[in-house]
Structure formats: structure tokens, C-alpha cells
């Protein structure tokens, strides 16, 4: 029994970590107005684009979301990532 549990946990650890853009893109687009206080959408398209994965996109949205008072909620981050990915980045996920 313990061996089966250890094998199961070990196999679970080998699964790739996935990141989903599973928020509400329409709400994310509306939320983006707070981002427009500092920059436009030119950051999301080449040649200025620096984000190369959905995971990195979420990390950047979370990082900049900490600058706001109040901070962006998890739902806000999910929605912004969903919109940015749908309209600009198009990462699978």
C-alpha cells in the first residue's frame, strides 16, 4: 500500500505544470483600463513583446498587479491573462 502511494505521488510529480488562461476575457479587457494609466497595448506586440509563455504572462500580470492599491485579485489576474492571451499572445493553454 505504501509503495503504491509513493509511486502515485511520484508519477503525479512528473506531470507537466500547466497554466490556463481560464478567466473572463471580456472582463479582463475592461480591467485593462488601469494598465493604460502607464502604457498602451504596444507592449504586447513585436518587437516590444518580451513575454514568451502563458506562465510568464501570468507572472508579469501578477507582478504588476501588486503595484495597485488594492492589489489585483486572483480573479482580476485570471481575467486579464485571458484577455491578453486571447487578443495578443495566443499561447496554447
Backbone torsions as a table, in degrees:
resi	resn	phi	psi	omega
1	UNK	NA	-46.6	179.2
2	UNK	-63.4	-37.8	179.4
3	UNK	-63.3	-43.0	179.4
4	UNK	-62.8	-40.7	178.6
5	UNK	-63.9	-44.8	179.5
6	UNK	-63.3	-41.9	178.4
7	UNK	-64.0	-43.2	179.2
8	UNK	-61.7	-45.0	178.2
9	UNK	-64.4	-41.0	179.2
10	UNK	-63.0	-42.2	178.3
11	UNK	-66.5	-38.6	177.7
12	UNK	-60.7	-39.5	-179.5
13	UNK	-66.2	-23.2	-179.5
14	UNK	-82.3	-14.7	179.3
15	UNK	-64.8	139.9	180.0
16	UNK	-67.6	142.6	176.4
17	UNK	-74.4	125.8	-178.8
18	UNK	-110.2	149.9	178.0
19	UNK	-123.6	131.6	-179.5
20	UNK	-111.2	149.7	175.0
21	UNK	-97.3	29.5	-169.4
22	UNK	-67.4	44.0	175.1
23	UNK	-104.1	-166.4	179.0
24	UNK	-99.3	103.6	-176.1
25	UNK	-63.3	-32.1	179.0
26	UNK	-64.8	-42.6	176.9
27	UNK	-67.3	-38.7	177.6
28	UNK	-59.2	-39.5	178.6
29	UNK	-63.3	-41.4	177.4
30	UNK	-66.4	-41.1	178.7
31	UNK	-63.3	-27.9	-176.0
32	UNK	-60.7	-16.5	179.4
33	UNK	-57.9	-29.9	177.4
34	UNK	-68.9	-31.3	178.4
35	UNK	-70.8	-30.6	-177.8
36	UNK	-69.0	-9.7	175.1
37	UNK	-66.3	-26.1	-177.5
38	UNK	-112.6	-30.0	-176.5
39	UNK	-156.7	161.8	175.6
40	UNK	-94.2	-167.2	-178.4
41	UNK	-83.3	0.8	179.9
42	UNK	-62.8	-20.3	178.8
43	UNK	-71.0	-15.8	-173.0
44	UNK	-95.8	-3.2	-177.4
45	UNK	-123.1	151.9	177.3
46	UNK	-59.1	149.0	6.0
47	UNK	-91.2	-0.5	-176.4
48	UNK	-83.8	-12.9	-178.4
49	UNK	-63.0	131.5	178.4
50	UNK	-119.9	-18.7	-178.9
51	UNK	-76.7	132.8	-173.9
52	UNK	-121.1	3.7	178.8
53	UNK	-156.2	162.1	178.0
54	UNK	-63.4	-38.8	178.4
55	UNK	-62.2	-42.4	178.7
56	UNK	-67.7	-36.4	177.5
57	UNK	-61.9	-47.1	178.3
58	UNK	-60.3	-42.5	-179.8
59	UNK	-60.7	-42.4	179.6
60	UNK	-67.2	-43.2	178.7
61	UNK	-62.6	-42.6	177.5
62	UNK	-62.5	-42.5	-177.9
63	UNK	-62.2	-48.8	-179.3
64	UNK	-74.2	-25.8	176.7
65	UNK	-64.9	-23.5	177.6
66	UNK	-71.7	-16.7	-178.6
67	UNK	-76.3	-20.2	-176.2
68	UNK	-85.1	153.7	177.5
69	UNK	-127.5	105.4	6.1
70	UNK	-78.0	158.3	178.7
71	UNK	-60.0	157.3	173.8
72	UNK	-66.2	137.3	176.8
73	UNK	-76.5	169.3	176.3
74	UNK	-59.4	-40.4	179.0
75	UNK	-64.8	-40.5	176.6
76	UNK	-59.2	-45.4	179.7
77	UNK	-62.0	-46.4	179.2
78	UNK	-57.7	-44.2	-177.4
79	UNK	-68.4	-43.1	177.9
80	UNK	-63.5	-43.8	178.8
81	UNK	-62.6	-41.9	179.2
82	UNK	-60.6	-44.6	179.9
83	UNK	-67.9	-48.1	-179.7
84	UNK	-59.8	-40.8	-179.3
85	UNK	-69.8	-41.6	-179.5
86	UNK	-64.5	-44.1	-171.9
87	UNK	-94.7	-18.5	-175.2
88	UNK	-127.8	-56.1	-168.7
89	UNK	-84.2	-43.3	177.6
90	UNK	60.4	39.4	175.3
91	UNK	-73.7	143.7	175.4
92	UNK	-66.3	148.6	177.1
93	UNK	152.5	NA	NA
